[in-house]
């Protein structure tokens, strides 16, 4: 089994929990995930199986699409609903959904974010949440992220009380974007403390929610002896890369990871897929950094 499984991660499980459970279902240890989702978040979590684990970073680095709910009125230590309240303010009845829409427009494009203290970003060898649990505050490295589009999906504000006024938005963003922090910043734009009250990841790279599989579906498939049909060809989620169809004579060379002449149609391509005649991924190749006109392997999946 070599490929991807578009898993629907349920609430209450860490990404690592999901990997451990799938190792039991698929009866293989060579399984990984392509980007951490917090335990309280549900949604699409692409899983790598077998030799496709070599491709993890290429999927992790792809854009993600989320549906998030922001709650205005309180800010928390964790920037979501699980943390302790550190700031609060009544939301006036004069606030309108149109004002929230206008605030969202300011967040499209490239932004600088500071990761929340309760995150897995490492500083001096320790994860930020480890510092936070010890009550320590450390300087956090800022990062540039991109919000490709952000759209309000609420027709009106949902008023729970004066310090809990909510609306939802959909955002497509670059890898590494903290939606919790985005919710806090949206609140700041409106002049109120805020936190993220709900989050669902709808897309991760080419994987979408309507094709994601639950654990129950995978367990049923295992019992029916059909689980392998849910393993996605590793070439499919890399379709954004150009491809090269290797002929019978070339396949052995690519499988052995040989340095080869660059195909004429791919002289200007930095990275491309090499497939066999059935469309199965053999390897990823790149331009050789020191040998002009030559290519070298980036990742070899078949040998």
ZADO-1210 file (C-alpha; in nm, 4 decimals, padded with zeros to 6 digits):
<atoms>
<atom x="00.0000" y="00.0000" z="00.0000" code="UNK" pos="1"/>
<atom x="00.1564" y="00.3232" z="-00.1193" code="UNK" pos="2"/>
<atom x="-00.0465" y="00.6414" z="-00.1448" code="UNK" pos="3"/>
<atom x="-00.2737" y="00.8792" z="00.0416" code="UNK" pos="4"/>
<atom x="-00.5900" y="00.8494" z="00.2464" code="UNK" pos="5"/>
<atom x="-00.8006" y="01.1659" z="00.2781" code="UNK" pos="6"/>
<atom x="-00.9072" y="01.1122" z="00.6402" code="UNK" pos="7"/>
<atom x="-01.1842" y="01.3108" z="00.8089" code="UNK" pos="8"/>
<atom x="-01.0269" y="01.3771" z="01.1481" code="UNK" pos="9"/>
<atom x="-01.2893" y="01.3826" z="01.4218" code="UNK" pos="10"/>
<atom x="-01.2920" y="01.6137" z="01.7210" code="UNK" pos="11"/>
<atom x="-01.1154" y="01.4909" z="02.0310" code="UNK" pos="12"/>
<atom x="-00.8218" y="01.3253" z="01.8561" code="UNK" pos="13"/>
<atom x="-00.4753" y="01.4583" z="01.7832" code="UNK" pos="14"/>
<atom x="-00.3222" y="01.4031" z="01.4416" code="UNK" pos="15"/>
<atom x="-00.0838" y="01.1551" z="01.6050" code="UNK" pos="16"/>
<atom x="-00.3809" y="00.9676" z="01.7552" code="UNK" pos="17"/>
<atom x="-00.5177" y="00.9310" z="01.4022" code="UNK" pos="18"/>
<atom x="-00.1911" y="00.7871" z="01.2746" code="UNK" pos="19"/>
<atom x="-00.1792" y="00.5341" z="01.5581" code="UNK" pos="20"/>
<atom x="-00.5366" y="00.4208" z="01.4961" code="UNK" pos="21"/>
<atom x="-00.4764" y="00.3841" z="01.1225" code="UNK" pos="22"/>
<atom x="-00.1684" y="00.1720" z="01.1870" code="UNK" pos="23"/>
<atom x="-00.4023" y="-00.0729" z="01.3560" code="UNK" pos="24"/>
<atom x="-00.6618" y="-00.0636" z="01.0792" code="UNK" pos="25"/>
<atom x="-00.4147" y="-00.0944" z="00.7918" code="UNK" pos="26"/>
<atom x="-00.1717" y="-00.3208" z="00.9799" code="UNK" pos="27"/>
<atom x="00.1327" y="-00.1219" z="00.8774" code="UNK" pos="28"/>
<atom x="00.3646" y="00.1109" z="01.0695" code="UNK" pos="29"/>
<atom x="00.4651" y="00.3226" z="00.7733" code="UNK" pos="30"/>
<atom x="00.1944" y="00.5893" z="00.8079" code="UNK" pos="31"/>
<atom x="00.2229" y="00.9633" z="00.8600" code="UNK" pos="32"/>
<atom x="00.0098" y="01.2769" z="00.8491" code="UNK" pos="33"/>
<atom x="00.0546" y="01.5934" z="00.6472" code="UNK" pos="34"/>
<atom x="-00.0081" y="01.8728" z="00.8944" code="UNK" pos="35"/>
<atom x="-00.1238" y="01.8933" z="01.2529" code="UNK" pos="36"/>
<atom x="-00.4866" y="01.9657" z="01.3343" code="UNK" pos="37"/>
<atom x="-00.5652" y="02.0629" z="01.6942" code="UNK" pos="38"/>
<atom x="-00.7730" y="01.8087" z="01.8915" code="UNK" pos="39"/>
<atom x="-01.0784" y="02.0395" z="01.8936" code="UNK" pos="40"/>
<atom x="-01.0662" y="02.0821" z="01.5155" code="UNK" pos="41"/>
<atom x="-01.2248" y="01.8426" z="01.2691" code="UNK" pos="42"/>
<atom x="-01.1693" y="01.8162" z="00.8981" code="UNK" pos="43"/>
<atom x="-00.9555" y="01.6896" z="00.6131" code="UNK" pos="44"/>
<atom x="-00.6253" y="01.5354" z="00.7211" code="UNK" pos="45"/>
<atom x="-00.4346" y="01.3708" z="00.4338" code="UNK" pos="46"/>
<atom x="-00.2586" y="01.0564" z="00.5544" code="UNK" pos="47"/>
<atom x="00.0493" y="00.9124" z="00.3843" code="UNK" pos="48"/>
<atom x="00.0866" y="00.5360" z="00.3552" code="UNK" pos="49"/>
<atom x="00.3951" y="00.3340" z="00.2632" code="UNK" pos="50"/>
<atom x="00.6468" y="00.5010" z="00.0345" code="UNK" pos="51"/>
<atom x="00.4158" y="00.8021" z="-00.0028" code="UNK" pos="52"/>
<atom x="00.5446" y="00.9126" z="00.3380" code="UNK" pos="53"/>
<atom x="00.8396" y="01.0491" z="00.1385" code="UNK" pos="54"/>
<atom x="00.6019" y="01.3064" z="-00.0110" code="UNK" pos="55"/>
<atom x="00.4699" y="01.4497" z="00.3160" code="UNK" pos="56"/>
<atom x="00.6228" y="01.7964" z="00.2851" code="UNK" pos="57"/>
<atom x="00.4888" y="01.8440" z="-00.0686" code="UNK" pos="58"/>
<atom x="00.1329" y="01.8036" z="00.0621" code="UNK" pos="59"/>
<atom x="00.1886" y="01.9879" z="00.3904" code="UNK" pos="60"/>
<atom x="00.3056" y="02.2958" z="00.2012" code="UNK" pos="61"/>
<atom x="-00.0127" y="02.3193" z="-00.0085" code="UNK" pos="62"/>
<atom x="-00.2906" y="02.5755" z="00.0628" code="UNK" pos="63"/>
<atom x="-00.5687" y="02.4892" z="00.3062" code="UNK" pos="64"/>
<atom x="-00.9333" y="02.5984" z="00.3213" code="UNK" pos="65"/>
<atom x="-01.1119" y="02.6452" z="00.6526" code="UNK" pos="66"/>
<atom x="-01.4524" y="02.7446" z="00.7830" code="UNK" pos="67"/>
<atom x="-01.4069" y="02.9275" z="01.1112" code="UNK" pos="68"/>
<atom x="-01.6343" y="03.0912" z="01.3631" code="UNK" pos="69"/>
<atom x="-01.5057" y="03.3964" z="01.5473" code="UNK" pos="70"/>
<atom x="-01.6506" y="03.4980" z="01.8831" code="UNK" pos="71"/>
<atom x="-01.6294" y="03.8676" z="01.9689" code="UNK" pos="72"/>
<atom x="-01.6212" y="03.9779" z="02.3317" code="UNK" pos="73"/>
<atom x="-01.3502" y="03.7656" z="02.4949" code="UNK" pos="74"/>
<atom x="-00.9853" y="03.6891" z="02.4285" code="UNK" pos="75"/>
<atom x="-00.8279" y="03.3728" z="02.5695" code="UNK" pos="76"/>
<atom x="-00.4826" y="03.2368" z="02.6447" code="UNK" pos="77"/>
<atom x="-00.5100" y="02.9777" z="02.3690" code="UNK" pos="78"/>
<atom x="-00.6922" y="03.2053" z="02.1198" code="UNK" pos="79"/>
<atom x="-00.9750" y="02.9502" z="02.1035" code="UNK" pos="80"/>
<atom x="-01.2646" y="02.8544" z="02.3316" code="UNK" pos="81"/>
<atom x="-01.0569" y="02.6136" z="02.5419" code="UNK" pos="82"/>
<atom x="-00.8378" y="02.8808" z="02.7052" code="UNK" pos="83"/>
<atom x="-00.8730" y="03.1079" z="03.0057" code="UNK" pos="84"/>
<atom x="-01.0225" y="03.4520" z="02.9452" code="UNK" pos="85"/>
<atom x="-00.7606" y="03.7283" z="02.9566" code="UNK" pos="86"/>
<atom x="-00.9656" y="04.0186" z="02.8204" code="UNK" pos="87"/>
<atom x="-01.3370" y="04.0880" z="02.7787" code="UNK" pos="88"/>
<atom x="-01.5616" y="04.3640" z="02.6574" code="UNK" pos="89"/>
<atom x="-01.9314" y="04.4064" z="02.5879" code="UNK" pos="90"/>
<atom x="-02.0244" y="04.4164" z="02.2199" code="UNK" pos="91"/>
<atom x="-02.2587" y="04.7080" z="02.1401" code="UNK" pos="92"/>
<atom x="-02.5906" y="04.6393" z="01.9720" code="UNK" pos="93"/>
<atom x="-02.4855" y="04.8821" z="01.6978" code="UNK" pos="94"/>
<atom x="-02.2335" y="04.6331" z="01.5537" code="UNK" pos="95"/>
<atom x="-02.3509" y="04.5067" z="01.2145" code="UNK" pos="96"/>
<atom x="-02.2619" y="04.2129" z="00.9943" code="UNK" pos="97"/>
<atom x="-02.1596" y="04.4639" z="00.7258" code="UNK" pos="98"/>
<atom x="-01.8906" y="04.6011" z="00.9575" code="UNK" pos="99"/>
<atom x="-01.7609" y="04.2478" z="01.0045" code="UNK" pos="100"/>
<atom x="-01.7570" y="04.1974" z="00.6274" code="UNK" pos="101"/>
<atom x="-01.5534" y="04.5149" z="00.5843" code="UNK" pos="102"/>
<atom x="-01.3055" y="04.3976" z="00.8489" code="UNK" pos="103"/>
<atom x="-01.2502" y="04.0668" z="00.6679" code="UNK" pos="104"/>
<atom x="-01.1498" y="04.2427" z="00.3469" code="UNK" pos="105"/>
<atom x="-00.8407" y="04.3836" z="00.5186" code="UNK" pos="106"/>
<atom x="-00.6978" y="04.0361" z="00.5685" code="UNK" pos="107"/>
<atom x="-00.6663" y="03.9217" z="00.2084" code="UNK" pos="108"/>
<atom x="-00.3080" y="03.9121" z="00.0863" code="UNK" pos="109"/>
<atom x="00.0224" y="03.8676" z="00.2691" code="UNK" pos="110"/>
<atom x="00.0149" y="03.9093" z="00.6467" code="UNK" pos="111"/>
<atom x="00.2644" y="03.8839" z="00.9300" code="UNK" pos="112"/>
<atom x="00.1498" y="03.6562" z="01.2095" code="UNK" pos="113"/>
<atom x="00.2964" y="03.5835" z="01.5519" code="UNK" pos="114"/>
<atom x="00.2209" y="03.2205" z="01.6457" code="UNK" pos="115"/>
<atom x="00.0110" y="03.1755" z="01.9610" code="UNK" pos="116"/>
<atom x="00.1868" y="03.0615" z="02.2784" code="UNK" pos="117"/>
<atom x="-00.0234" y="02.7462" z="02.2702" code="UNK" pos="118"/>
<atom x="00.1224" y="02.6120" z="01.9452" code="UNK" pos="119"/>
<atom x="00.3803" y="02.3562" z="01.8347" code="UNK" pos="120"/>
<atom x="00.6283" y="02.6114" z="01.6971" code="UNK" pos="121"/>
<atom x="00.9716" y="02.5491" z="01.8469" code="UNK" pos="122"/>
<atom x="01.1847" y="02.8184" z="02.0143" code="UNK" pos="123"/>
<atom x="01.5270" y="02.7141" z="02.1476" code="UNK" pos="124"/>
<atom x="01.4382" y="02.3494" z="02.1126" code="UNK" pos="125"/>
<atom x="01.1095" y="02.3654" z="02.3055" code="UNK" pos="126"/>
<atom x="00.7554" y="02.3913" z="02.1725" code="UNK" pos="127"/>
<atom x="00.5721" y="02.7108" z="02.2590" code="UNK" pos="128"/>
<atom x="00.2934" y="02.5256" z="02.4362" code="UNK" pos="129"/>
<atom x="00.5559" y="02.3706" z="02.6674" code="UNK" pos="130"/>
<atom x="00.6643" y="02.7195" z="02.7723" code="UNK" pos="131"/>
<atom x="00.3000" y="02.8238" z="02.8100" code="UNK" pos="132"/>
<atom x="00.2184" y="02.5295" z="03.0392" code="UNK" pos="133"/>
<atom x="00.5035" y="02.6405" z="03.2655" code="UNK" pos="134"/>
<atom x="00.3688" y="02.9946" z="03.2701" code="UNK" pos="135"/>
<atom x="00.6618" y="03.1291" z="03.0689" code="UNK" pos="136"/>
<atom x="00.6375" y="03.3915" z="02.7961" code="UNK" pos="137"/>
<atom x="00.9067" y="03.3903" z="02.5245" code="UNK" pos="138"/>
<atom x="00.9731" y="03.5934" z="02.2140" code="UNK" pos="139"/>
<atom x="00.7939" y="03.4286" z="01.9240" code="UNK" pos="140"/>
<atom x="00.9279" y="03.4442" z="01.5685" code="UNK" pos="141"/>
<atom x="00.6868" y="03.6167" z="01.3314" code="UNK" pos="142"/>
<atom x="00.6067" y="03.4582" z="00.9961" code="UNK" pos="143"/>
<atom x="00.4585" y="03.5722" z="00.6690" code="UNK" pos="144"/>
<atom x="00.1426" y="03.3952" z="00.5570" code="UNK" pos="145"/>
<atom x="-00.0953" y="03.4509" z="00.2681" code="UNK" pos="146"/>
<atom x="-00.4745" y="03.4664" z="00.2800" code="UNK" pos="147"/>
<atom x="-00.5754" y="03.3951" z="-00.0799" code="UNK" pos="148"/>
<atom x="-00.9405" y="03.4726" z="-00.0127" code="UNK" pos="149"/>
<atom x="-01.1628" y="03.5222" z="00.2894" code="UNK" pos="150"/>
<atom x="-01.5417" y="03.5438" z="00.2742" code="UNK" pos="151"/>
<atom x="-01.8132" y="03.5968" z="00.5308" code="UNK" pos="152"/>
<atom x="-02.0653" y="03.3095" z="00.5261" code="UNK" pos="153"/>
<atom x="-02.3017" y="03.4405" z="00.7956" code="UNK" pos="154"/>
<atom x="-02.6148" y="03.6298" z="00.6998" code="UNK" pos="155"/>
<atom x="-02.6377" y="03.7882" z="01.0434" code="UNK" pos="156"/>
<atom x="-02.4581" y="03.8019" z="01.3752" code="UNK" pos="157"/>
<atom x="-02.5273" y="03.5215" z="01.6232" code="UNK" pos="158"/>
<atom x="-02.5725" y="03.6868" z="01.9627" code="UNK" pos="159"/>
<atom x="-02.5264" y="03.4515" z="02.2595" code="UNK" pos="160"/>
<atom x="-02.4712" y="03.7318" z="02.5102" code="UNK" pos="161"/>
<atom x="-02.3034" y="04.0741" z="02.5233" code="UNK" pos="162"/>
<atom x="-01.9601" y="03.9123" z="02.5350" code="UNK" pos="163"/>
<atom x="-02.0219" y="03.6377" z="02.2832" code="UNK" pos="164"/>
<atom x="-02.1252" y="03.7631" z="01.9399" code="UNK" pos="165"/>
<atom x="-02.0342" y="03.5306" z="01.6556" code="UNK" pos="166"/>
<atom x="-02.0072" y="03.5096" z="01.2794" code="UNK" pos="167"/>
<atom x="-01.8412" y="03.2623" z="01.0429" code="UNK" pos="168"/>
<atom x="-01.6070" y="03.2962" z="00.7479" code="UNK" pos="169"/>
<atom x="-01.4345" y="03.0751" z="00.4929" code="UNK" pos="170"/>
<atom x="-01.0649" y="03.1304" z="00.4232" code="UNK" pos="171"/>
<atom x="-00.8151" y="02.9741" z="00.1842" code="UNK" pos="172"/>
<atom x="-00.4629" y="03.0339" z="00.3071" code="UNK" pos="173"/>
<atom x="-00.1022" y="02.9262" z="00.2836" code="UNK" pos="174"/>
<atom x="00.0429" y="02.6503" z="00.4955" code="UNK" pos="175"/>
<atom x="00.1372" y="02.7634" z="00.8445" code="UNK" pos="176"/>
<atom x="-00.1473" y="03.0121" z="00.8836" code="UNK" pos="177"/>
<atom x="-00.2962" y="03.0198" z="01.2332" code="UNK" pos="178"/>
<atom x="-00.6711" y="03.0663" z="01.2014" code="UNK" pos="179"/>
<atom x="-00.6931" y="03.1227" z="01.5780" code="UNK" pos="180"/>
<atom x="-00.4617" y="03.4199" z="01.5438" code="UNK" pos="181"/>
<atom x="-00.6555" y="03.5419" z="01.2416" code="UNK" pos="182"/>
<atom x="-00.9752" y="03.5437" z="01.4507" code="UNK" pos="183"/>
<atom x="-00.8018" y="03.7457" z="01.7223" code="UNK" pos="184"/>
<atom x="-00.6737" y="03.9946" z="01.4648" code="UNK" pos="185"/>
<atom x="-01.0197" y="04.0277" z="01.3079" code="UNK" pos="186"/>
<atom x="-01.1492" y="04.1173" z="01.6525" code="UNK" pos="187"/>
<atom x="-00.8744" y="04.3767" z="01.6942" code="UNK" pos="188"/>
<atom x="-00.9705" y="04.5283" z="01.3598" code="UNK" pos="189"/>
<atom x="-01.3259" y="04.5657" z="01.4884" code="UNK" pos="190"/>
<atom x="-01.2036" y="04.6996" z="01.8234" code="UNK" pos="191"/>
<atom x="-01.2934" y="04.3999" z="02.0418" code="UNK" pos="192"/>
<atom x="-01.1239" y="04.1060" z="02.2127" code="UNK" pos="193"/>
<atom x="-01.1979" y="03.7856" z="02.0220" code="UNK" pos="194"/>
<atom x="-01.1209" y="03.4165" z="01.9923" code="UNK" pos="195"/>
<atom x="-01.1953" y="03.1259" z="01.7592" code="UNK" pos="196"/>
<atom x="-01.5035" y="02.9354" z="01.8732" code="UNK" pos="197"/>
<atom x="-01.5143" y="02.6662" z="01.6004" code="UNK" pos="198"/>
<atom x="-01.3003" y="02.5439" z="01.3113" code="UNK" pos="199"/>
<atom x="-01.3338" y="02.2907" z="01.0309" code="UNK" pos="200"/>
<atom x="-01.0713" y="02.2229" z="00.7641" code="UNK" pos="201"/>
<atom x="-01.2584" y="02.1720" z="00.4377" code="UNK" pos="202"/>
<atom x="-00.9647" y="02.1285" z="00.2014" code="UNK" pos="203"/>
<atom x="-00.5954" y="02.0403" z="00.2223" code="UNK" pos="204"/>
<atom x="-00.4199" y="02.0737" z="-00.1100" code="UNK" pos="205"/>
<atom x="-00.6262" y="01.8807" z="-00.3644" code="UNK" pos="206"/>
<atom x="-00.8143" y="01.6813" z="-00.0975" code="UNK" pos="207"/>
<atom x="-01.1674" y="01.8046" z="-00.0285" code="UNK" pos="208"/>
<atom x="-01.4225" y="01.7302" z="00.2434" code="UNK" pos="209"/>
<atom x="-01.6599" y="01.5456" z="00.0098" code="UNK" pos="210"/>
<atom x="-01.3993" y="01.2748" z="-00.0547" code="UNK" pos="211"/>
<atom x="-01.2693" y="01.2431" z="00.3022" code="UNK" pos="212"/>
<atom x="-01.3193" y="00.9096" z="00.4789" code="UNK" pos="213"/>
<atom x="-01.4164" y="00.8459" z="00.8391" code="UNK" pos="214"/>
<atom x="-01.2594" y="00.5814" z="01.0604" code="UNK" pos="215"/>
<atom x="-01.5874" y="00.3908" z="01.0468" code="UNK" pos="216"/>
<atom x="-01.5755" y="00.3752" z="00.6664" code="UNK" pos="217"/>
<atom x="-01.2161" y="00.2537" z="00.6710" code="UNK" pos="218"/>
<atom x="-01.2889" y="-00.0085" z="00.9350" code="UNK" pos="219"/>
<atom x="-01.5853" y="-00.1367" z="00.7308" code="UNK" pos="220"/>
<atom x="-01.3648" y="-00.1521" z="00.4209" code="UNK" pos="221"/>
<atom x="-01.1010" y="-00.3435" z="00.6168" code="UNK" pos="222"/>
<atom x="-01.3609" y="-00.5973" z="00.7322" code="UNK" pos="223"/>
<atom x="-01.4734" y="-00.6391" z="00.3690" code="UNK" pos="224"/>
<atom x="-01.1141" y="-00.6745" z="00.2487" code="UNK" pos="225"/>
<atom x="-01.1455" y="-00.3620" z="00.0332" code="UNK" pos="226"/>
<atom x="-00.9444" y="-00.1016" z="00.2226" code="UNK" pos="227"/>
<atom x="-00.6792" y="-00.0761" z="-00.0517" code="UNK" pos="228"/>
<atom x="-00.9320" y="00.0723" z="-00.2943" code="UNK" pos="229"/>
<atom x="-00.9355" y="00.3849" z="-00.0775" code="UNK" pos="230"/>
<atom x="-00.5593" y="00.4392" z="-00.1143" code="UNK" pos="231"/>
<atom x="-00.5201" y="00.7340" z="-00.3534" code="UNK" pos="232"/>
<atom x="-00.2524" y="00.7113" z="-00.6245" code="UNK" pos="233"/>
<atom x="00.0348" y="00.9279" z="-00.4904" code="UNK" pos="234"/>
<atom x="00.0529" y="01.1062" z="-00.8250" code="UNK" pos="235"/>
<atom x="-00.2985" y="01.2511" z="-00.7945" code="UNK" pos="236"/>
<atom x="-00.2404" y="01.5103" z="-00.5176" code="UNK" pos="237"/>
<atom x="00.0800" y="01.6162" z="-00.6964" code="UNK" pos="238"/>
<atom x="-00.1045" y="01.6955" z="-01.0190" code="UNK" pos="239"/>
<atom x="00.0078" y="02.0577" z="-00.9837" code="UNK" pos="240"/>
<atom x="00.3534" y="01.9349" z="-01.0908" code="UNK" pos="241"/>
<atom x="00.4301" y="01.8640" z="-01.4584" code="UNK" pos="242"/>
<atom x="00.4505" y="01.4957" z="-01.5476" code="UNK" pos="243"/>
<atom x="00.6700" y="01.2836" z="-01.7701" code="UNK" pos="244"/>
<atom x="00.5641" y="00.9414" z="-01.9023" code="UNK" pos="245"/>
<atom x="00.8628" y="00.7103" z="-01.8981" code="UNK" pos="246"/>
<atom x="00.8874" y="00.4400" z="-02.1616" code="UNK" pos="247"/>
<atom x="00.9766" y="00.0788" z="-02.0819" code="UNK" pos="248"/>
<atom x="01.3505" y="00.1316" z="-02.1272" code="UNK" pos="249"/>
<atom x="01.3570" y="00.4460" z="-01.9106" code="UNK" pos="250"/>
<atom x="01.1531" y="00.3088" z="-01.6204" code="UNK" pos="251"/>
<atom x="01.4392" y="00.0976" z="-01.4803" code="UNK" pos="252"/>
<atom x="01.6746" y="00.3973" z="-01.4853" code="UNK" pos="253"/>
<atom x="01.4255" y="00.6176" z="-01.3048" code="UNK" pos="254"/>
<atom x="01.3547" y="00.3445" z="-01.0488" code="UNK" pos="255"/>
<atom x="01.7288" y="00.3224" z="-00.9777" code="UNK" pos="256"/>
<atom x="01.7487" y="00.6987" z="-00.9301" code="UNK" pos="257"/>
<atom x="02.0039" y="00.7524" z="-01.2056" code="UNK" pos="258"/>
<atom x="02.1217" y="01.0937" z="-01.3213" code="UNK" pos="259"/>
<atom x="01.9743" y="01.1335" z="-01.6710" code="UNK" pos="260"/>
<atom x="01.9486" y="01.3863" z="-01.9546" code="UNK" pos="261"/>
<atom x="01.6621" y="01.6307" z="-01.9023" code="UNK" pos="262"/>
<atom x="01.3605" y="01.5616" z="-02.1299" code="UNK" pos="263"/>
<atom x="01.3363" y="01.8330" z="-02.3951" code="UNK" pos="264"/>
<atom x="00.9888" y="01.9485" z="-02.2860" code="UNK" pos="265"/>
<atom x="01.0970" y="01.9889" z="-01.9231" code="UNK" pos="266"/>
<atom x="01.4145" y="02.1938" z="-01.9553" code="UNK" pos="267"/>
<atom x="01.2598" y="02.4896" z="-01.7710" code="UNK" pos="268"/>
<atom x="01.0830" y="02.2819" z="-01.5023" code="UNK" pos="269"/>
<atom x="01.2386" y="02.2664" z="-01.1554" code="UNK" pos="270"/>
<atom x="01.0476" y="01.9628" z="-01.0286" code="UNK" pos="271"/>
<atom x="00.8311" y="01.7086" z="-01.2087" code="UNK" pos="272"/>
<atom x="00.6596" y="01.3715" z="-01.1708" code="UNK" pos="273"/>
<atom x="00.7803" y="01.0593" z="-01.3510" code="UNK" pos="274"/>
<atom x="00.5007" y="00.8102" z="-01.4203" code="UNK" pos="275"/>
<atom x="00.4808" y="00.4717" z="-01.5867" code="UNK" pos="276"/>
<atom x="00.2425" y="00.3984" z="-01.8727" code="UNK" pos="277"/>
<atom x="-00.0403" y="00.3224" z="-01.6262" code="UNK" pos="278"/>
<atom x="-00.0033" y="00.6584" z="-01.4525" code="UNK" pos="279"/>
<atom x="00.1611" y="00.5192" z="-01.1390" code="UNK" pos="280"/>
<atom x="00.4166" y="00.7479" z="-00.9783" code="UNK" pos="281"/>
<atom x="00.7734" y="00.6189" z="-01.0071" code="UNK" pos="282"/>
<atom x="00.9686" y="00.9174" z="-00.8806" code="UNK" pos="283"/>
<atom x="01.0018" y="01.2927" z="-00.8598" code="UNK" pos="284"/>
<atom x="01.2944" y="01.4407" z="-01.0479" code="UNK" pos="285"/>
<atom x="01.4579" y="01.7829" z="-01.0441" code="UNK" pos="286"/>
<atom x="01.7146" y="01.9771" z="-01.2432" code="UNK" pos="287"/>
<atom x="02.0685" y="01.8828" z="-01.1438" code="UNK" pos="288"/>
<atom x="02.2250" y="02.1744" z="-00.9526" code="UNK" pos="289"/>
<atom x="02.5762" y="02.1282" z="-01.0932" code="UNK" pos="290"/>
<atom x="02.5358" y="01.9323" z="-01.4180" code="UNK" pos="291"/>
<atom x="02.3737" y="02.1363" z="-01.6917" code="UNK" pos="292"/>
<atom x="02.1235" y="01.9448" z="-01.9028" code="UNK" pos="293"/>
<atom x="02.0934" y="01.6673" z="-01.6452" code="UNK" pos="294"/>
<atom x="01.8267" y="01.5697" z="-01.3932" code="UNK" pos="295"/>
<atom x="01.8578" y="01.3926" z="-01.0596" code="UNK" pos="296"/>
<atom x="01.6056" y="01.2214" z="-00.8289" code="UNK" pos="297"/>
<atom x="01.4202" y="01.4244" z="-00.5652" code="UNK" pos="298"/>
<atom x="01.2236" y="01.1280" z="-00.4311" code="UNK" pos="299"/>
<atom x="01.2066" y="00.7708" z="-00.5661" code="UNK" pos="300"/>
<atom x="00.8918" y="00.5740" z="-00.4832" code="UNK" pos="301"/>
<atom x="00.9472" y="00.2587" z="-00.6851" code="UNK" pos="302"/>
<atom x="01.2676" y="00.0609" z="-00.6909" code="UNK" pos="303"/>
</atoms>
